[in-house]
Amino acid sequence: MPQITVTINGRSFRMACDEGEEERLTSLAERFDGYIETLRESFGEIGDLRLTVMAGIMVTDELSEAQRRLKALQDENSTLHNGHSELAEDIEQDRKKLVDGLNEASERIEAIAENITASIRRR
């Protein structure tokens, strides 16, 4: 299992990760460190633990918001899918009505044609 060293809040941490995940883990650590740096710039030196906890809360808040947006998009997708299914059913019903109407018109035309033919023969 590969191991990498990441730096968060000026401290180095050796971490294990799955094969091929080294770059991703490094990127995540850098992103988390960015949160801490942003907080440090806003609040000054308020203690390493406090900065880390606040950064963790910020990340959790972003994750929660992303999950909320994902749920809203999933609900919207479901609504659209259901609407599509209903529309497809309506189209199929309209198609059946059209086919029935065309069959009925065809039968009437054939009946009229037979009447005309019979009428001509009688003359």
The first five atom37 places (N, CA, C, CB, O) and aatype in JSON, in Angstrom:
{
  "aatype": [12, 14, 5, 9, 16, 19, 16, 9, 2, 7, 1, 15, 13, 1, 12, 0, 4, 3, 6, 7, 6, 6, 6, 1, 10, 16, 15, 10, 0, 6, 1, 13, 3, 7, 18, 9, 6, 16, 10, 1, 6, 15, 13, 7, 6, 9, 7, 3, 10, 1, 10, 16, 19, 12, 0, 7, 9, 12, 19, 16, 3, 6, 10, 15, 6, 0, 5, 1, 1, 10, 11, 0, 10, 5, 3, 6, 2, 15, 16, 10, 8, 2, 7, 8, 15, 6, 10, 0, 6, 3, 9, 6, 5, 3, 1, 11, 11, 10, 19, 3, 7, 10, 2, 6, 0, 15, 6, 1, 9, 6, 0, 9, 0, 6, 2, 9, 16, 0, 15, 9, 1, 1, 1],
  "atom_mask": [
    [1, 1, 1, 1, 1],
    [1, 1, 1, 1, 1],
    [1, 1, 1, 1, 1],
    [1, 1, 1, 1, 1],
    [1, 1, 1, 1, 1],
    [1, 1, 1, 1, 1],
    [1, 1, 1, 1, 1],
    [1, 1, 1, 1, 1],
    [1, 1, 1, 1, 1],
    [1, 1, 1, 0, 1],
    [1, 1, 1, 1, 1],
    [1, 1, 1, 1, 1],
    [1, 1, 1, 1, 1],
    [1, 1, 1, 1, 1],
    [1, 1, 1, 1, 1],
    [1, 1, 1, 1, 1],
    [1, 1, 1, 1, 1],
    [1, 1, 1, 1, 1],
    [1, 1, 1, 1, 1],
    [1, 1, 1, 0, 1],
    [1, 1, 1, 1, 1],
    [1, 1, 1, 1, 1],
    [1, 1, 1, 1, 1],
    [1, 1, 1, 1, 1],
    [1, 1, 1, 1, 1],
    [1, 1, 1, 1, 1],
    [1, 1, 1, 1, 1],
    [1, 1, 1, 1, 1],
    [1, 1, 1, 1, 1],
    [1, 1, 1, 1, 1],
    [1, 1, 1, 1, 1],
    [1, 1, 1, 1, 1],
    [1, 1, 1, 1, 1],
    [1, 1, 1, 0, 1],
    [1, 1, 1, 1, 1],
    [1, 1, 1, 1, 1],
    [1, 1, 1, 1, 1],
    [1, 1, 1, 1, 1],
    [1, 1, 1, 1, 1],
    [1, 1, 1, 1, 1],
    [1, 1, 1, 1, 1],
    [1, 1, 1, 1, 1],
    [1, 1, 1, 1, 1],
    [1, 1, 1, 0, 1],
    [1, 1, 1, 1, 1],
    [1, 1, 1, 1, 1],
    [1, 1, 1, 0, 1],
    [1, 1, 1, 1, 1],
    [1, 1, 1, 1, 1],
    [1, 1, 1, 1, 1],
    [1, 1, 1, 1, 1],
    [1, 1, 1, 1, 1],
    [1, 1, 1, 1, 1],
    [1, 1, 1, 1, 1],
    [1, 1, 1, 1, 1],
    [1, 1, 1, 0, 1],
    [1, 1, 1, 1, 1],
    [1, 1, 1, 1, 1],
    [1, 1, 1, 1, 1],
    [1, 1, 1, 1, 1],
    [1, 1, 1, 1, 1],
    [1, 1, 1, 1, 1],
    [1, 1, 1, 1, 1],
    [1, 1, 1, 1, 1],
    [1, 1, 1, 1, 1],
    [1, 1, 1, 1, 1],
    [1, 1, 1, 1, 1],
    [1, 1, 1, 1, 1],
    [1, 1, 1, 1, 1],
    [1, 1, 1, 1, 1],
    [1, 1, 1, 1, 1],
    [1, 1, 1, 1, 1],
    [1, 1, 1, 1, 1],
    [1, 1, 1, 1, 1],
    [1, 1, 1, 1, 1],
    [1, 1, 1, 1, 1],
    [1, 1, 1, 1, 1],
    [1, 1, 1, 1, 1],
    [1, 1, 1, 1, 1],
    [1, 1, 1, 1, 1],
    [1, 1, 1, 1, 1],
    [1, 1, 1, 1, 1],
    [1, 1, 1, 0, 1],
    [1, 1, 1, 1, 1],
    [1, 1, 1, 1, 1],
    [1, 1, 1, 1, 1],
    [1, 1, 1, 1, 1],
    [1, 1, 1, 1, 1],
    [1, 1, 1, 1, 1],
    [1, 1, 1, 1, 1],
    [1, 1, 1, 1, 1],
    [1, 1, 1, 1, 1],
    [1, 1, 1, 1, 1],
    [1, 1, 1, 1, 1],
    [1, 1, 1, 1, 1],
    [1, 1, 1, 1, 1],
    [1, 1, 1, 1, 1],
    [1, 1, 1, 1, 1],
    [1, 1, 1, 1, 1],
    [1, 1, 1, 1, 1],
    [1, 1, 1, 0, 1],
    [1, 1, 1, 1, 1],
    [1, 1, 1, 1, 1],
    [1, 1, 1, 1, 1],
    [1, 1, 1, 1, 1],
    [1, 1, 1, 1, 1],
    [1, 1, 1, 1, 1],
    [1, 1, 1, 1, 1],
    [1, 1, 1, 1, 1],
    [1, 1, 1, 1, 1],
    [1, 1, 1, 1, 1],
    [1, 1, 1, 1, 1],
    [1, 1, 1, 1, 1],
    [1, 1, 1, 1, 1],
    [1, 1, 1, 1, 1],
    [1, 1, 1, 1, 1],
    [1, 1, 1, 1, 1],
    [1, 1, 1, 1, 1],
    [1, 1, 1, 1, 1],
    [1, 1, 1, 1, 1],
    [1, 1, 1, 1, 1],
    [1, 1, 1, 1, 1],
    [1, 1, 1, 1, 1]
  ],
  "atom_positions": [
    [[0.85, -1.17, 0.0], [0.0, 0.0, 0.0], [0.9, 1.24, 0.0], [-0.97, 0.0, 1.23], [1.76, 1.37, 0.87]],
    [[0.71, 2.14, -0.96], [1.55, 3.33, -1.04], [1.34, 4.25, 0.17], [1.25, 4.1, -2.33], [0.27, 4.29, 0.78]],
    [[2.38, 4.99, 0.47], [2.3, 5.99, 1.52], [2.78, 7.32, 0.95], [3.14, 5.58, 2.77], [3.71, 7.37, 0.14]],
    [[2.12, 8.4, 1.38], [2.51, 9.73, 0.96], [2.62, 10.61, 2.19], [1.51, 10.32, -0.07], [2.13, 10.26, 3.27]],
    [[3.26, 11.75, 2.02], [3.33, 12.74, 3.08], [2.59, 13.97, 2.63], [4.8, 13.07, 3.45], [2.88, 14.53, 1.57]],
    [[1.63, 14.4, 3.45], [0.87, 15.61, 3.16], [1.17, 16.64, 4.24], [-0.66, 15.33, 3.06], [1.52, 16.29, 5.37]],
    [[1.02, 17.9, 3.89], [1.24, 18.98, 4.85], [-0.06, 19.71, 5.06], [2.35, 19.95, 4.37], [-0.67, 20.23, 4.12]],
    [[-0.48, 19.75, 6.32], [-1.7, 20.45, 6.7], [-1.37, 21.34, 7.89], [-2.87, 19.45, 7.04], [-0.86, 20.88, 8.92]],
    [[-1.67, 22.61, 7.72], [-1.42, 23.59, 8.78], [0.04, 23.59, 9.21], [-2.32, 23.3, 9.98], [0.35, 23.71, 10.4]],
    [[0.93, 23.45, 8.24], [2.37, 23.5, 8.51], [2.95, 22.23, 9.09], [0.0, 0.0, 0.0], [4.14, 22.18, 9.4]],
    [[2.14, 21.2, 9.24], [2.62, 19.95, 9.81], [2.56, 18.85, 8.75], [1.78, 19.55, 11.05], [1.64, 18.81, 7.93]],
    [[3.53, 17.98, 8.77], [3.58, 16.87, 7.83], [2.95, 15.63, 8.43], [5.02, 16.58, 7.41], [3.15, 15.31, 9.6]],
    [[2.18, 14.95, 7.61], [1.51, 13.73, 8.04], [1.76, 12.64, 7.0], [-0.02, 13.96, 8.25], [1.55, 12.86, 5.8]],
    [[2.2, 11.51, 7.45], [2.42, 10.37, 6.57], [1.12, 9.57, 6.54], [3.63, 9.48, 7.04], [0.56, 9.22, 7.58]],
    [[0.65, 9.28, 5.32], [-0.64, 8.61, 5.18], [-0.54, 7.5, 4.16], [-1.73, 9.61, 4.76], [0.2, 7.59, 3.18]],
    [[-1.28, 6.43, 4.42], [-1.38, 5.33, 3.48], [-2.63, 5.54, 2.62], [-1.42, 3.94, 4.22], [-3.61, 6.14, 3.06]],
    [[-2.57, 5.03, 1.4], [-3.72, 5.12, 0.51], [-3.68, 3.96, -0.47], [-3.73, 6.48, -0.26], [-2.69, 3.24, -0.56]],
    [[-4.78, 3.78, -1.18], [-4.84, 2.73, -2.19], [-3.95, 3.09, -3.37], [-6.3, 2.5, -2.65], [-3.66, 4.26, -3.63]],
    [[-3.52, 2.07, -4.07], [-2.7, 2.25, -5.27], [-3.42, 3.17, -6.25], [-2.37, 0.88, -5.93], [-4.59, 2.95, -6.57]],
    [[-2.72, 4.18, -6.72], [-3.3, 5.1, -7.7], [-4.05, 6.26, -7.09], [0.0, 0.0, 0.0], [-4.5, 7.15, -7.82]],
    [[-4.2, 6.29, -5.78], [-4.94, 7.35, -5.11], [-4.03, 8.43, -4.52], [-5.8, 6.77, -4.01], [-4.51, 9.36, -3.87]],
    [[-2.73, 8.31, -4.77], [-1.79, 9.25, -4.16], [-2.08, 10.7, -4.54], [-0.36, 8.89, -4.56], [-2.12, 11.58, -3.68]],
    [[-2.29, 10.93, -5.81], [-2.52, 12.3, -6.29], [-3.83, 12.87, -5.73], [-2.56, 12.33, -7.83], [-3.9, 14.04, -5.35]],
    [[-4.83, 12.03, -5.68], [-6.13, 12.47, -5.14], [-6.01, 12.84, -3.67], [-7.2, 11.38, -5.34], [-6.52, 13.87, -3.24]],
    [[-5.35, 12.0, -2.89], [-5.18, 12.27, -1.46], [-4.37, 13.54, -1.25], [-4.51, 11.09, -0.76], [-4.68, 14.34, -0.37]],
    [[-3.33, 13.72, -2.03], [-2.52, 14.94, -1.93], [-3.37, 16.17, -2.23], [-1.31, 14.88, -2.9], [-3.29, 17.18, -1.53]],
    [[-4.19, 16.07, -3.27], [-5.06, 17.18, -3.65], [-6.07, 17.5, -2.56], [-5.79, 16.86, -4.95], [-6.33, 18.67, -2.26]],
    [[-6.65, 16.46, -1.96], [-7.61, 16.68, -0.87], [-6.94, 17.35, 0.33], [-8.24, 15.34, -0.44], [-7.51, 18.26, 0.94]],
    [[-5.75, 16.91, 0.65], [-5.01, 17.5, 1.78], [-4.7, 18.97, 1.49], [-3.69, 16.73, 2.04], [-4.82, 19.82, 2.38]],
    [[-4.31, 19.27, 0.26], [-4.03, 20.66, -0.11], [-5.28, 21.51, -0.02], [-3.44, 20.73, -1.54], [-5.24, 22.66, 0.42]],
    [[-6.4, 20.95, -0.44], [-7.66, 21.69, -0.37], [-8.05, 21.96, 1.08], [-8.78, 20.9, -1.07], [-8.46, 23.07, 1.42]],
    [[-7.91, 20.95, 1.94], [-8.23, 21.13, 3.35], [-7.3, 22.16, 3.99], [-8.13, 19.78, 4.1], [-7.73, 22.99, 4.78]],
    [[-6.03, 22.1, 3.63], [-5.07, 23.07, 4.14], [-5.47, 24.49, 3.7], [-3.65, 22.73, 3.65], [-5.26, 25.45, 4.43]],
    [[-6.03, 24.6, 2.5], [-6.51, 25.9, 2.02], [-7.61, 26.46, 2.89], [0.0, 0.0, 0.0], [-7.66, 27.67, 3.13]],
    [[-8.49, 25.6, 3.36], [-9.54, 26.04, 4.28], [-8.92, 26.6, 5.56], [-10.5, 24.88, 4.61], [-9.32, 27.66, 6.04]],
    [[-7.97, 25.89, 6.08], [-7.31, 26.34, 7.31], [-6.63, 27.68, 7.08], [-6.29, 25.31, 7.8], [-6.72, 28.58, 7.92]],
    [[-5.96, 27.83, 5.95], [-5.27, 29.1, 5.64], [-6.28, 30.23, 5.5], [-4.45, 28.97, 4.33], [-6.02, 31.34, 5.98]],
    [[-7.4, 29.98, 4.88], [-8.45, 31.0, 4.74], [-8.96, 31.43, 6.11], [-9.62, 30.47, 3.89], [-9.15, 32.62, 6.37]],
    [[-9.18, 30.47, 6.99], [-9.63, 30.79, 8.35], [-8.57, 31.57, 9.11], [-9.99, 29.51, 9.11], [-8.88, 32.52, 9.84]],
    [[-7.32, 31.16, 8.95], [-6.22, 31.87, 9.63], [-6.17, 33.33, 9.17], [-4.85, 31.17, 9.35], [-5.98, 34.23, 9.98]],
    [[-6.35, 33.55, 7.86], [-6.35, 34.92, 7.34], [-7.52, 35.72, 7.89], [-6.4, 34.91, 5.81], [-7.39, 36.93, 8.11]],
    [[-8.66, 35.07, 8.11], [-9.85, 35.77, 8.61], [-9.81, 36.01, 10.11], [-11.08, 34.98, 8.25], [-10.23, 37.06, 10.59]],
    [[-9.32, 35.01, 10.87], [-9.41, 35.08, 12.32], [-8.07, 35.23, 13.03], [-10.08, 33.86, 12.82], [-8.04, 35.47, 14.24]],
    [[-6.98, 35.11, 12.3], [-5.66, 35.18, 12.93], [-5.32, 33.88, 13.61], [0.0, 0.0, 0.0], [-5.91, 32.84, 13.32]],
    [[-4.37, 33.94, 14.51], [-3.92, 32.74, 15.23], [-4.88, 32.48, 16.39], [-2.45, 32.9, 15.74], [-4.79, 33.12, 17.44]],
    [[-5.77, 31.54, 16.19], [-6.75, 31.22, 17.23], [-6.53, 29.81, 17.77], [-8.18, 31.36, 16.68], [-7.36, 29.29, 18.53]],
    [[-5.45, 29.21, 17.39], [-5.13, 27.86, 17.86], [-5.32, 26.84, 16.75], [0.0, 0.0, 0.0], [-6.29, 26.86, 16.0]],
    [[-4.33, 25.95, 16.68], [-4.34, 24.93, 15.62], [-5.58, 24.05, 15.66], [-3.11, 24.07, 15.72], [-6.21, 23.8, 14.63]],
    [[-5.93, 23.58, 16.84], [-7.08, 22.68, 16.96], [-8.36, 23.38, 16.55], [-7.2, 22.16, 18.39], [-9.19, 22.82, 15.83]],
    [[-8.51, 24.6, 17.0], [-9.72, 25.36, 16.66], [-9.81, 25.6, 15.16], [-9.75, 26.7, 17.41], [-10.88, 25.47, 14.57]],
    [[-8.69, 25.97, 14.53], [-8.66, 26.17, 13.08], [-9.04, 24.88, 12.34], [-7.27, 26.65, 12.63], [-9.8, 24.9, 11.38]],
    [[-8.5, 23.77, 12.81], [-8.77, 22.48, 12.18], [-10.24, 22.11, 12.32], [-7.89, 21.39, 12.79], [-10.86, 21.63, 11.36]],
    [[-10.81, 22.31, 13.51], [-12.22, 22.01, 13.73], [-13.09, 22.9, 12.86], [-12.58, 22.19, 15.22], [-14.04, 22.42, 12.24]],
    [[-12.78, 24.18, 12.79], [-13.56, 25.1, 11.97], [-13.47, 24.72, 10.49], [-13.08, 26.55, 12.18], [-14.47, 24.76, 9.78]],
    [[-12.29, 24.34, 10.05], [-12.12, 23.91, 8.65], [-12.93, 22.65, 8.4], [-10.64, 23.67, 8.32], [-13.56, 22.52, 7.35]],
    [[-12.92, 21.72, 9.34], [-13.72, 20.51, 9.2], [-15.2, 20.81, 9.11], [0.0, 0.0, 0.0], [-15.92, 20.19, 8.32]],
    [[-15.66, 21.76, 9.89], [-17.07, 22.17, 9.85], [-17.39, 22.81, 8.5], [-17.4, 23.15, 11.01], [-18.45, 22.56, 7.93]],
    [[-16.47, 23.64, 7.98], [-16.68, 24.26, 6.67], [-16.8, 23.19, 5.57], [-15.52, 25.22, 6.34], [-17.69, 23.27, 4.72]],
    [[-15.93, 22.22, 5.61], [-15.97, 21.14, 4.62], [-17.26, 20.35, 4.76], [-14.75, 20.2, 4.78], [-17.89, 20.0, 3.76]],
    [[-17.67, 20.05, 5.99], [-18.9, 19.32, 6.23], [-20.11, 20.12, 5.74], [-19.05, 18.99, 7.72], [-21.05, 19.55, 5.19]],
    [[-20.08, 21.44, 5.94], [-21.15, 22.3, 5.46], [-21.23, 22.26, 3.94], [-20.94, 23.76, 5.95], [-22.33, 22.15, 3.38]],
    [[-20.1, 22.33, 3.27], [-20.09, 22.25, 1.8], [-20.61, 20.9, 1.33], [-18.67, 22.49, 1.26], [-21.37, 20.83, 0.37]],
    [[-20.2, 19.84, 2.0], [-20.67, 18.5, 1.64], [-22.19, 18.41, 1.83], [-19.96, 17.44, 2.5], [-22.88, 17.86, 0.97]],
    [[-22.69, 18.93, 2.93], [-24.13, 18.91, 3.2], [-24.89, 19.67, 2.12], [-24.42, 19.52, 4.59], [-25.92, 19.2, 1.65]],
    [[-24.39, 20.83, 1.72], [-25.04, 21.62, 0.67], [-24.99, 20.88, -0.66], [-24.36, 23.0, 0.55], [-25.97, 20.89, -1.41]],
    [[-23.87, 20.25, -0.97], [-23.75, 19.48, -2.21], [-24.73, 18.31, -2.21], [-22.31, 18.96, -2.41], [-25.34, 18.01, -3.23]],
    [[-24.88, 17.65, -1.06], [-25.83, 16.54, -0.96], [-27.26, 17.04, -1.12], [-25.67, 15.82, 0.39], [-28.09, 16.38, -1.74]],
    [[-27.56, 18.22, -0.55], [-28.9, 18.79, -0.69], [-29.2, 19.1, -2.15], [-29.04, 20.08, 0.17], [-30.28, 18.79, -2.65]],
    [[-28.21, 19.71, -2.85], [-28.4, 20.03, -4.27], [-28.55, 18.76, -5.1], [-27.22, 20.88, -4.8], [-29.37, 18.7, -6.02]],
    [[-27.75, 17.74, -4.78], [-27.84, 16.46, -5.49], [-29.22, 15.85, -5.31], [-26.76, 15.49, -5.01], [-29.81, 15.35, -6.27]],
    [[-29.75, 15.88, -4.1], [-31.09, 15.34, -3.82], [-32.13, 16.11, -4.62], [-31.4, 15.41, -2.3], [-33.05, 15.52, -5.18]],
    [[-32.0, 17.45, -4.66], [-32.96, 18.26, -5.42], [-32.9, 17.91, -6.91], [-32.67, 19.77, -5.21], [-33.93, 17.8, -7.57]],
    [[-31.69, 17.72, -7.43], [-31.54, 17.34, -8.84], [-32.1, 15.94, -9.1], [-30.08, 17.39, -9.25], [-32.71, 15.7, -10.14]],
    [[-31.9, 15.02, -8.16], [-32.45, 13.68, -8.31], [-33.98, 13.73, -8.31], [-31.93, 12.75, -7.19], [-34.63, 13.04, -9.09]],
    [[-34.54, 14.54, -7.42], [-36.0, 14.68, -7.37], [-36.52, 15.29, -8.67], [-36.42, 15.56, -6.17], [-37.53, 14.83, -9.21]],
    [[-35.83, 16.31, -9.17], [-36.23, 16.94, -10.43], [-36.14, 15.94, -11.58], [-35.35, 18.18, -10.72], [-37.02, 15.88, -12.44]],
    [[-35.06, 15.16, -11.6], [-34.89, 14.14, -12.63], [-36.03, 13.12, -12.57], [-33.53, 13.44, -12.49], [-36.56, 12.71, -13.6]],
    [[-36.38, 12.72, -11.36], [-37.47, 11.76, -11.19], [-38.79, 12.34, -11.69], [-37.6, 11.35, -9.71], [-39.56, 11.66, -12.36]],
    [[-39.04, 13.6, -11.37], [-40.26, 14.28, -11.83], [-40.29, 14.34, -13.35], [-40.35, 15.69, -11.24], [-41.32, 14.06, -13.97]],
    [[-39.16, 14.71, -13.94], [-39.09, 14.78, -15.4], [-39.29, 13.4, -16.03], [-37.75, 15.37, -15.85], [-39.97, 13.27, -17.05]],
    [[-38.7, 12.39, -15.41], [-38.85, 11.02, -15.93], [-40.3, 10.58, -15.86], [-37.96, 10.04, -15.13], [-40.83, 9.99, -16.81]],
    [[-40.95, 10.88, -14.74], [-42.36, 10.52, -14.59], [-43.21, 11.26, -15.62], [-42.86, 10.83, -13.16], [-44.13, 10.69, -16.21]],
    [[-42.9, 12.55, -15.83], [-43.62, 13.33, -16.83], [-43.41, 12.76, -18.23], [0.0, 0.0, 0.0], [-44.33, 12.74, -19.05]],
    [[-42.19, 12.31, -18.49], [-41.88, 11.71, -19.79], [-42.68, 10.43, -19.97], [-40.37, 11.41, -19.92], [-43.22, 10.18, -21.05]],
    [[-42.77, 9.62, -18.93], [-43.53, 8.38, -19.01], [-45.0, 8.66, -19.27], [-43.36, 7.56, -17.72], [-45.63, 7.99, -20.09]],
    [[-45.54, 9.65, -18.57], [-46.95, 10.01, -18.77], [-47.17, 10.52, -20.18], [-47.39, 11.07, -17.74], [-48.17, 10.18, -20.82]],
    [[-46.24, 11.33, -20.68], [-46.34, 11.85, -22.04], [-46.3, 10.71, -23.05], [-45.21, 12.86, -22.31], [-47.06, 10.69, -24.02]],
    [[-45.4, 9.75, -22.82], [-45.29, 8.6, -23.73], [-46.6, 7.82, -23.74], [-44.11, 7.69, -23.32], [-47.05, 7.36, -24.79]],
    [[-47.22, 7.65, -22.57], [-48.51, 6.95, -22.49], [-49.58, 7.73, -23.26], [-48.94, 6.76, -21.02], [-50.37, 7.13, -23.99]],
    [[-49.61, 9.06, -23.1], [-50.58, 9.89, -23.82], [-50.38, 9.77, -25.32], [-50.46, 11.36, -23.38], [-51.35, 9.67, -26.07]],
    [[-49.14, 9.78, -25.76], [-48.84, 9.66, -27.19], [-49.32, 8.3, -27.71], [-47.32, 9.83, -27.44], [-49.89, 8.23, -28.8]],
    [[-49.09, 7.25, -26.95], [-49.52, 5.91, -27.37], [-51.04, 5.84, -27.45], [-49.0, 4.84, -26.39], [-51.58, 5.25, -28.39]],
    [[-51.74, 6.44, -26.49], [-53.2, 6.45, -26.54], [-53.69, 7.23, -27.76], [-53.78, 7.07, -25.24], [-54.62, 6.8, -28.45]],
    [[-53.06, 8.39, -28.03], [-53.43, 9.18, -29.21], [-53.16, 8.41, -30.5], [-52.67, 10.52, -29.22], [-53.94, 8.49, -31.45]],
    [[-52.06, 7.66, -30.53], [-51.73, 6.87, -31.71], [-52.8, 5.8, -31.94], [-50.33, 6.22, -31.56], [-53.23, 5.58, -33.07]],
    [[-53.21, 5.14, -30.86], [-54.24, 4.12, -30.98], [-55.56, 4.72, -31.48], [-54.46, 3.42, -29.62], [-56.23, 4.14, -32.32]],
    [[-55.92, 5.9, -30.94], [-57.14, 6.58, -31.4], [-57.04, 6.92, -32.88], [-57.4, 7.86, -30.58], [-58.0, 6.76, -33.63]],
    [[-55.88, 7.4, -33.3], [-55.67, 7.74, -34.71], [-55.8, 6.51, -35.59], [-54.29, 8.4, -34.9], [-56.46, 6.55, -36.63]],
    [[-55.16, 5.42, -35.19], [-55.24, 4.17, -35.96], [-56.69, 3.7, -36.02], [-54.35, 3.07, -35.32], [-57.16, 3.3, -37.09]],
    [[-57.4, 3.73, -34.91], [-58.81, 3.32, -34.9], [-59.64, 4.22, -35.83], [-59.38, 3.38, -33.46], [-60.49, 3.74, -36.57]],
    [[-59.36, 5.51, -35.77], [-60.08, 6.46, -36.63], [-59.79, 6.21, -38.1], [0.0, 0.0, 0.0], [-60.7, 6.25, -38.93]],
    [[-58.54, 5.95, -38.43], [-58.18, 5.66, -39.82], [-58.82, 4.36, -40.29], [-56.65, 5.58, -39.97], [-59.29, 4.28, -41.43]],
    [[-58.84, 3.35, -39.44], [-59.5, 2.09, -39.79], [-60.99, 2.31, -40.04], [-59.29, 1.04, -38.67], [-61.55, 1.78, -41.0]],
    [[-61.61, 3.07, -39.18], [-63.04, 3.36, -39.34], [-63.29, 4.14, -40.63], [-63.57, 4.16, -38.13], [-64.23, 3.83, -41.37]],
    [[-62.46, 5.14, -40.91], [-62.61, 5.91, -42.15], [-62.4, 5.01, -43.36], [-61.61, 7.09, -42.18], [-63.11, 5.13, -44.36]],
    [[-61.42, 4.13, -43.28], [-61.16, 3.2, -44.37], [-62.37, 2.29, -44.61], [-59.92, 2.35, -44.07], [-62.74, 2.05, -45.76]],
    [[-62.97, 1.8, -43.56], [-64.16, 0.95, -43.69], [-65.31, 1.73, -44.33], [-64.59, 0.4, -42.31], [-66.04, 1.18, -45.16]],
    [[-65.49, 2.99, -43.94], [-66.55, 3.81, -44.52], [-66.31, 4.06, -46.01], [-66.66, 5.15, -43.77], [-67.22, 4.0, -46.84]],
    [[-65.04, 4.35, -46.33], [-64.69, 4.59, -47.74], [-64.96, 3.33, -48.55], [-63.2, 5.01, -47.87], [-65.5, 3.41, -49.66]],
    [[-64.6, 2.17, -48.02], [-64.86, 0.91, -48.72], [-66.36, 0.69, -48.9], [-64.23, -0.28, -47.95], [-66.8, 0.23, -49.95]],
    [[-67.14, 1.01, -47.88], [-68.59, 0.85, -47.97], [-69.17, 1.78, -49.03], [-69.26, 1.11, -46.61], [-70.04, 1.4, -49.81]],
    [[-68.67, 3.02, -49.06], [-69.13, 3.98, -50.06], [-68.76, 3.49, -51.46], [-68.53, 5.39, -49.8], [-69.56, 3.56, -52.39]],
    [[-67.52, 3.0, -51.59], [-67.06, 2.49, -52.88], [-67.92, 1.31, -53.33], [-65.58, 2.07, -52.81], [-68.25, 1.21, -54.51]],
    [[-68.29, 0.44, -52.43], [-69.13, -0.7, -52.77], [-70.52, -0.23, -53.2], [-69.25, -1.66, -51.56], [-71.1, -0.76, -54.15]],
    [[-71.06, 0.78, -52.49], [-72.36, 1.32, -52.87], [-72.32, 1.95, -54.26], [-72.83, 2.36, -51.84], [-73.25, 1.78, -55.05]],
    [[-71.25, 2.68, -54.54], [-71.11, 3.31, -55.86], [-71.01, 2.23, -56.94], [-69.86, 4.23, -55.91], [-71.66, 2.33, -57.98]],
    [[-70.2, 1.22, -56.67], [-70.03, 0.12, -57.63], [-71.36, -0.59, -57.86], [-68.97, -0.89, -57.13], [-71.71, -0.88, -59.01]],
    [[-72.09, -0.87, -56.81], [-73.39, -1.55, -56.91], [-74.38, -0.67, -57.68], [-73.94, -1.88, -55.5], [-75.17, -1.17, -58.49]],
    [[-74.33, 0.6, -57.43], [-75.23, 1.54, -58.09], [-74.94, 1.6, -59.58], [-75.11, 2.95, -57.47], [-75.87, 1.67, -60.39]],
    [[-73.67, 1.58, -59.95], [-73.28, 1.62, -61.36], [-73.7, 0.34, -62.05], [-71.75, 1.83, -61.51], [-74.14, 0.38, -63.2]],
    [[-73.59, -0.8, -61.39], [-73.97, -2.09, -61.98], [-75.47, -2.18, -62.24], [-73.53, -3.24, -61.06], [-75.9, -2.82, -63.2]],
    [[-76.25, -1.55, -61.41], [-77.7, -1.6, -61.54], [-78.18, -0.81, -62.74], [-78.37, -1.08, -60.27], [-79.3, -1.03, -63.21]],
    [[-77.43, 0.07, -63.24], [-77.83, 0.9, -64.37], [-77.69, 0.18, -65.61], [-77.06, 2.15, -64.45], [-77.99, 0.72, -66.68]]
  ]
}
